[in-house]
């Protein structure tokens, strides 16, 4: 039964259908090819279209952000969510360009970025606009916030022995998933063994990690689907422990 909603709404959407528990959940964190290939959605710099990037129809657009945010905040956004080392150079160019007229299309924004970010010859490496477009899309749709909510919803929904499968497409997502699984299986990092137990020490592990390292696409899969090149799959199995959110 198809249902539309955000990851964090999984349990409420299923509850409305009388479903309280499930045996497996798969979260595909990528943007669909249908969205990427539709110029009117504004996700891709390969086509010229309106600077939108919203998954739905509500909320601010990417155009709203690039035309209103301060140079400093825009630089921080691009650096944090896009991991773009030239974020300050990009934000300065955007602010200078919007003085004469609003930046309203993906093509216009991509050109502004390409003019200030160094890049290799055509066909080598990623397009200079990639990281800034990623940052704007993540911000507009609160993708990391929805991922956090989705992980907790999955923890509440899964039966003992049920499995959570997650496919991430960039390091920010994958790091969040990895840290969640490590935390939920009781594995803490960066804490001295000489310190007293942490505040989560009384919680029983709610997940057991199946994939110690992320599974990457094979050469054969990449030949069929080049867009899978950055995919990283992680799997964890639900234990019988109570969801950690019950202790908050």
N, C-alpha and C positions, 0 to 999 in steps of 0.2 A: 504494500500500500504506500504509494509515494506521498511524502509529507515534506513541506517546505519550511525551513527554519534554520536557526544557527546551531552550532555544535552544543553550546551551553543550554539549549532548550530541549535536548534529546529526551531527558526523563519526563518533562512536562508534556511533550508532544506524544510520547508513547503512553503516558498515563491517561491521556484523553482518549486513547484507543483501548484502554483496559489492560495495557501491558506494563507490568511492574519490573520484570527481570528478563534478561536476554543472555544467550550463551556466547555471543561473539559480536564485536563491534569493529568496523574498519573505518578509519578516518583518512581520507585522501585530502591532503592539505593544499593540493595544487589548484590553480585556476584552470577551468575547463577549456579545451581547444575551441569550443563553440564561442566562448566569451573572448578569447584571445584573437580569434579570426574575424570577429565582428567589429568593424571600425567604429560603429556607433557607440560601443561600450567604452572606448577610450583606454583599453588596457595595454595596447601594443603600440610601439613606435614604428612598427613595420608599415602601418597604414596611417594616413592622416584622418583624424576624426576628432570629435569633441573631447575635451580633457575632463573625462568623467571618473572612471575607475570604480564606481560603486557596484557592489554585487547585487544590490537591490535598487529600489527607487527612492529611498529616504536618506537623509543626512547630507553632509557637505560633499562636494565633489573635489577632485584633485585640482580643478581650475580655481575653486574657491580658496584652496590652501596656497597655491603658488602666487595668487594675486593679492593676498591679504596678510599672510604671516610675515613677521619681521625677519630681517636677514639673519639675525642670530638664531632665532628659533628654527628657521628653515634649515640652516646649516646643521644644527643639532639633530633635527629629524632625519636628514639625509645621511648623516654620519652614523647615527644609532640604528636606524632601521634598514639602511641600505649598505652599511659598512663601506661607504664611499670615502676614500682618503682625500679626495679633492672637494669635499662637501662645502667648504667655505668659498672656494672659487666658484662652484656651481651656484650657490645661493646668492653670491654677489652679482653674478651675471643675470640671474633671474630677476632680481630686484631692479637692476639697471634697465633691463629690457621692458619691464612692465610700466615704467614711467611714461613711455610714449604711447603704449596701448596695452590692454589686457592680454595675457597669454591664454588663448582660448582653444588651441588645438594641440594634439599630440605631436604633430609634425613641427610646430613652432617651438615647443618645449625641447624636443629632441635636438633640433638644430642649435639652440642656445647652449645645451650641454655639450654637444660634440665640438663646438667652437672653443671650449675652454678645458676640456678633459683630454689629456694625451691618450692616443690609442695606436695600436699596431696597424699594419696594412690590412686592407679589406680581406676578410676571410680568416684572420688570425685573432684569436681572443674574442671576448664579448664586446658588444656594442657599448660605447661610452655612456649611453643613456640608460643602460640596464639597471644599474644600482639605484639611481634616482627614481626611476619608474617603480621599482620594487618598493622603495621606502614610502612613496606616496600611496601606493595601493594598500600596503600594510596599515598605514595610518588611517586612511579613509574608511577602511572596513574593520578597524580594531582587530586585526587577524590574530595577534598574539594574545590579546585579552580573551577572544573567543576560544582559542586553543586551550588556555588555562581552564576556562569554564567547561569545555568539552571533556578534558581529562578527568575532572572531578565528577562530571555527570556519568562518564563511563565507569568510574570506580563505584558509583552508587548503583548502577544498572546491572553490572555483570554478576552472574551466578558464580559461586566457587568453581574453579576449573575453566571458567569462560576466558576467552582470549581477546586482548585488545591489540589490533594491528594498526600501525600508523605509518603512512608514507609522507615524509617531509621532502621539501624541495629546496630549502636553503638552510644555512647553518643556524640562523636564529631559531627557526622552528625545531630543527633536530636537537639543538642544545637544550631547549626547553623540555622536549620529550625525554631525552636522556636523563636530565636532572630529576624529572618527575618520577621516572621508573626507579632511579637510584634511591631517591628519598623514600618512596613507597615500599621498597624492599629492605629498608633499614640501613642502607649504605650511606654513610656521611663522608664527605670529602673535606679536607683542609682543617680538620678538627684534631687537636692534640689529644692523645690517649691519656694524658695526665690531667686533663680538665674534667670537672664533674660531668655527669650525663646531661645531655641537652634536653630541651623541653619536649622533644618527640620520643624520648627514650622509652616511655611507657606504652607507646603505640606498637601493635603487632604489625609486621609486614603485610600489606594488602595486595602486593603483586610479587610475582617471581619472574625475573627477566628470562626470556627464552633466547633472544638474540644478544649475545655478549657484545657483538659489533654490528653496526648497521649493514643490512644486505643491499648491495648495489646492483644495478642492472647489468646483465651479461652483454657481451658484444653482439650476440644475435638479437637480443631485445632492442638494443640501441639502433641496430640497422633497420628494424621495423618501426621504431618509435624514437626518433632523435630527441624528442622533448623529455624523455626519461633520463637524460644524461646526469642530471643532478639529484635524482630520486634516491632516498635513503629510507629503508624499511626497518622498523623495529617492532618486536612482538613481546608481550608480557602476559602472564597468566594470573588470573585473579585467585587469591587465596580466600579462606573463610573468615578472615579478619574483618572487623567493622571498617567502613569507610573512614578515612582520617578526618573528613569534613565534620563528622559527628562529634569530634573532640574540640572543635573550634567554638 
